[in-house]
Amino acid sequence: MIPESEVSFAGSFLDRADRLRADDEAMHIRFHKGSLALPFWWGKPLFELTQEGPRLVWLSTDDPLVADSCGDSVFMGLDDAGRAHFATDVSHIAPPDQQPAEFVDRRTLALSETRKFIDLRSIMGEIDHRDAGIAAAAKGVFEWRRTHGFCANCGHRNRLVHSGWRMECPGCGRQHFPRTDPVVIMLVLDHDRVLLGRSPLWPERMYSLLAGFIEPGETVEEAVRREVMEEAGIEVDEVRYVTSQPWPFPASLMIGCTGRAVTTRIERDPAELEDAIWVSRSEVERALSNDHPDITLARPGAVARVILRSWVDGVVAGVGSSASARVG
């Protein structure tokens, strides 16, 4: 098992305090009495750029930037002192980004030389662990709100309730909750080799672990086996859980597993992968050190890189023995 502290976006220093979310009047009072708010602009949280790295900017809720945003805020929880923390949408302060983002969105909106709205994906390897978990949760909720404004049952516009964590339809009464899409990502091993794949949309030379969405009615283990067979034509038998990572791009939960390869001949689905290869542990170690001529790995903060590092370091081992793996 990999400690949560090693995985970006996992963990938080706040008690989510769901028990308090239903009391709208009490939450309104709490917002205006010594609470803190984290501003978001079009899905990007506000960071202070310090010598130690980027840190989230928590403003007093009477700060002019957030003071009028109580109704659009999300209650994130209580700290150890019982002080409430909110995330607030301040997208009204400037138009959204107009140009399409690259693979990593490095566009920002600056309030000062050191305070900027920055996309989480672009700096996820630099963010303090406890900051990252809160920012990911808030980003996920705001993205859900942006895309689920109308009731899927009857078409009425939804209204926010439960301190920003739920929507209700005034037309039919249907309740709507933030969605999370489960995704398996797998360390598929054959002896001392790991299976890596490459999407045609990725930067040049980038490879990573295979991954895919869990389908209705599937277990995690079944999803691992199906996805590896569909994408690379490799049969997998034993599967074990390793770690997980909230992935707010836009709303996934990455479920990391190890899987034992029973076959080794790759039959790649060109619609899914541009390339798929078996890579030795020593080659992965070189790639993690940015010393491989042909392979770069997922950037720091991505769970794929965490799992690969843990495998190279011996923290994560394969399942059972792959001595019986066969070609074909």
C-alpha positions in Angstrom: 0.0 0.0 0.0 1.2 3.5 -0.8 0.7 6.2 1.9 -1.9 8.8 1.1 0.7 11.5 1.7 2.5 10.3 -1.4 -0.5 10.9 -3.7 -1.4 14.3 -4.9 -5.0 15.4 -4.2 -5.4 12.7 -1.5 -6.1 14.0 2.0 -7.1 17.3 3.6 -6.6 19.1 6.8 -10.4 19.8 7.1 -13.2 18.0 8.7 -15.8 18.0 5.9 -18.6 18.3 8.5 -21.4 17.0 6.4 -23.6 17.2 9.5 -23.7 21.0 9.1 -24.4 21.3 5.4 -28.2 21.0 5.6 -28.8 24.1 7.8 -28.8 26.9 5.2 -29.5 29.7 7.7 -26.7 28.6 10.1 -24.3 28.2 7.2 -25.1 31.8 6.0 -24.3 33.1 9.5 -21.1 31.0 9.7 -19.9 32.4 6.3 -20.1 35.9 7.7 -18.5 35.3 11.1 -14.8 34.8 10.9 -14.6 32.2 8.2 -12.2 31.8 5.3 -12.8 31.5 1.6 -10.7 30.1 -1.3 -11.5 31.9 -4.6 -11.8 30.0 -7.9 -11.8 31.6 -11.3 -13.1 29.3 -14.1 -12.0 26.3 -12.2 -8.6 27.6 -11.1 -7.8 28.3 -7.4 -6.0 31.3 -6.2 -2.3 30.7 -5.2 0.3 32.7 -3.5 3.7 32.1 -5.1 6.2 31.7 -2.2 9.8 30.6 -2.0 8.6 27.4 -0.5 6.2 26.8 -3.4 2.6 27.7 -4.3 0.1 27.9 -1.4 -3.6 28.3 -1.5 -4.9 31.8 -0.7 -7.5 31.8 2.0 -9.2 35.2 2.3 -11.4 36.4 5.1 -15.0 36.1 4.0 -15.4 39.9 4.4 -12.7 40.5 1.7 -14.3 42.4 -1.2 -13.4 39.6 -3.7 -15.5 37.0 -1.9 -17.9 38.9 0.5 -20.9 38.7 -1.8 -20.4 35.1 -2.9 -22.1 33.3 0.0 -24.9 31.9 -2.1 -22.4 30.4 -4.7 -20.0 29.1 -2.2 -19.2 25.5 -1.3 -18.6 24.7 2.4 -15.4 22.7 2.5 -15.3 22.0 6.2 -13.8 23.0 9.6 -10.2 23.2 10.7 -8.9 22.0 14.1 -10.0 25.3 15.7 -13.6 25.0 14.4 -13.2 27.7 11.8 -15.2 27.2 8.6 -13.6 27.1 5.2 -15.4 27.8 1.9 -14.6 27.7 -1.8 -16.1 30.6 -3.8 -16.6 31.1 -7.5 -15.4 34.5 -8.6 -15.4 33.9 -12.3 -17.3 37.1 -12.8 -14.2 39.2 -12.3 -12.9 38.4 -15.8 -13.9 36.5 -19.0 -12.8 32.9 -19.3 -9.7 31.8 -21.2 -10.4 32.1 -24.9 -7.7 30.0 -26.4 -7.9 26.2 -26.1 -5.5 24.8 -23.5 -2.5 22.6 -24.3 -2.1 19.2 -22.6 -1.0 21.1 -19.5 -2.9 24.4 -19.1 -0.4 27.0 -18.0 -2.7 30.0 -18.6 -3.2 32.2 -15.5 -5.0 35.3 -14.2 -2.8 37.4 -12.0 -4.2 39.6 -9.2 -0.6 40.7 -8.3 3.0 39.6 -8.9 2.6 36.7 -6.5 -1.1 36.0 -6.4 -2.4 34.1 -9.4 -5.3 31.8 -10.4 -3.5 28.7 -11.7 -4.7 25.4 -13.1 -4.1 22.5 -10.7 -2.8 20.2 -13.4 0.0 22.6 -14.2 1.5 22.7 -10.7 0.2 19.6 -9.0 3.7 18.3 -8.3 4.5 21.5 -6.4 1.4 21.9 -4.2 1.5 21.2 -0.5 -0.2 17.9 0.1 -2.9 19.3 2.4 -3.7 22.1 0.1 -4.0 19.8 -2.9 -6.8 17.7 -1.4 -9.0 20.7 -0.7 -8.4 22.3 -4.0 -9.2 19.1 -5.9 -12.5 18.6 -4.0 -13.6 22.2 -4.7 -12.6 22.0 -8.3 -14.6 18.9 -8.7 -17.8 20.4 -7.2 -17.5 23.6 -9.3 -17.0 21.6 -12.5 -20.1 19.5 -11.6 -22.1 22.6 -11.0 -21.0 24.1 -14.3 -22.2 21.1 -16.3 -25.3 20.0 -14.4 -27.4 23.2 -14.1 -30.5 21.6 -15.4 -32.5 18.6 -14.1 -31.8 15.5 -16.2 -35.2 14.2 -15.3 -37.5 17.1 -16.3 -35.3 19.9 -17.7 -36.0 22.5 -15.0 -33.0 24.6 -13.8 -31.6 23.2 -10.6 -31.1 25.1 -7.4 -28.1 24.8 -5.1 -28.7 23.3 -1.6 -26.8 21.5 1.1 -24.1 24.2 1.3 -23.2 23.7 -2.4 -22.9 20.0 -2.3 -26.3 19.1 -3.8 -28.8 20.4 -6.3 -32.5 20.1 -6.2 -35.0 20.4 -9.0 -37.9 22.8 -8.1 -40.0 21.2 -10.9 -39.9 17.5 -10.0 -38.1 17.4 -6.7 -35.2 15.2 -8.0 -32.0 15.5 -6.0 -28.6 15.6 -7.9 -25.2 14.9 -6.3 -21.7 15.6 -7.5 -20.6 12.7 -9.7 -17.4 10.8 -9.5 -16.3 8.5 -12.3 -14.2 5.5 -11.2 -11.1 4.7 -13.3 -8.7 1.8 -13.0 -5.0 2.4 -13.6 -2.8 -0.7 -13.6 0.7 -1.7 -13.1 0.7 -4.8 -15.3 3.8 -6.9 -14.7 5.6 -9.7 -16.4 8.5 -10.7 -14.1 10.6 -7.6 -14.0 8.8 -5.7 -16.8 5.9 -3.4 -16.8 3.4 -2.7 -19.6 3.3 1.0 -20.7 1.1 2.6 -23.3 1.0 5.9 -25.1 -2.0 8.0 -26.2 -1.7 9.8 -29.5 -2.8 13.0 -27.7 0.1 13.0 -25.3 3.4 15.0 -25.6 6.1 13.4 -27.6 7.8 10.3 -25.9 5.3 10.3 -23.0 4.3 6.8 -21.8 2.2 5.8 -18.8 0.3 2.9 -17.2 -2.8 1.7 -19.0 -6.1 3.0 -17.6 -9.8 3.0 -18.3 -13.3 3.7 -16.9 -15.1 1.1 -14.9 -18.3 0.0 -16.6 -21.7 -0.6 -14.9 -21.8 -3.9 -13.2 -18.0 -4.4 -13.1 -15.7 -5.0 -10.2 -12.4 -3.3 -10.1 -10.7 -6.5 -10.9 -12.9 -7.2 -13.9 -12.3 -3.7 -15.2 -8.5 -4.1 -15.0 -8.6 -7.3 -17.0 -11.1 -6.0 -19.6 -9.2 -2.7 -20.2 -5.8 -4.4 -20.6 -7.2 -7.0 -23.0 -9.1 -4.3 -25.0 -6.2 -1.9 -25.3 -3.2 -4.2 -25.5 -4.5 -7.8 -26.0 -2.7 -8.9 -22.8 -4.5 -11.4 -20.5 -4.3 -10.6 -16.8 -5.3 -12.9 -14.0 -4.6 -11.9 -10.3 -5.3 -8.2 -9.5 -4.7 -6.3 -6.3 -5.4 -2.8 -5.1 -2.5 -0.5 -4.5 -3.7 3.1 -4.0 -6.2 5.7 -5.2 -6.2 9.4 -6.3 -9.0 11.9 -6.8 -8.5 13.3 -10.2 -10.5 16.5 -10.8 -10.1 16.7 -14.5 -13.0 16.7 -14.5 -14.3 14.2 -11.9 -12.5 10.9 -11.7 -11.3 8.6 -8.9 -8.2 6.8 -10.1 -8.0 3.3 -8.6 -4.5 2.0 -8.8 -3.9 -1.8 -9.0 -1.3 -4.3 -9.9 -2.0 -7.1 -12.3 -0.2 -10.2 -13.3 0.2 -10.8 -17.0 -0.6 -14.3 -18.2 0.3 -13.5 -21.9 2.9 -11.2 -23.2 2.3 -10.7 -26.9 0.9 -7.2 -27.4 -2.0 -6.7 -29.8 -2.6 -3.0 -29.6 -6.0 -1.3 -30.3 -4.9 1.6 -32.5 -8.0 3.5 -31.6 -6.9 3.5 -27.9 -3.1 3.5 -28.1 -0.5 4.8 -30.4 2.0 2.4 -28.9 2.4 -0.2 -26.1 5.6 -1.7 -24.9 7.1 -3.8 -22.2 9.7 -1.9 -20.2 12.3 -3.2 -17.7 12.6 -1.9 -14.1 15.9 -0.4 -14.9 14.5 1.5 -17.9 11.7 2.8 -15.7 14.2 4.0 -13.2 16.1 5.9 -15.9 12.8 7.4 -17.1 11.9 8.5 -13.6 15.3 10.3 -13.4 14.6 11.9 -16.8 17.6 10.0 -18.2 15.9 7.8 -20.8 16.3 8.7 -24.5 12.9 7.4 -25.7 10.6 7.5 -22.7 9.2 10.2 -20.4 6.7 9.3 -17.8 3.6 11.0 -16.3 4.6 14.2 -14.5 5.1 14.5 -10.8 1.8 14.3 -8.9 0.2 11.8 -11.2 -0.7 8.5 -9.6 0.9 6.6 -12.4 4.3 8.1 -11.6 3.7 7.4 -7.9 3.0 3.7 -8.6 5.9 3.3 -10.9 8.3 4.9 -8.4 7.0 2.7 -5.6 7.5 -0.4 -7.9 11.1 0.6 -8.7 11.8 1.2 -5.0 10.3 -2.1 -4.0 7.4 -0.6 -2.1 4.9 -2.2 -4.5 5.5 -5.7 -5.7 3.8 -7.8 -8.3 1.0 -10.2 -7.5 1.9 -13.8 -7.1 4.5 -15.2 -9.6 4.5 -14.5 -13.3 6.7 -17.5 -14.0 3.8 -19.1 -15.9 3.3 -16.2 -18.3 3.1 -17.4 -21.9 3.5 -15.7 -25.2 0.3 -15.3 -27.2 
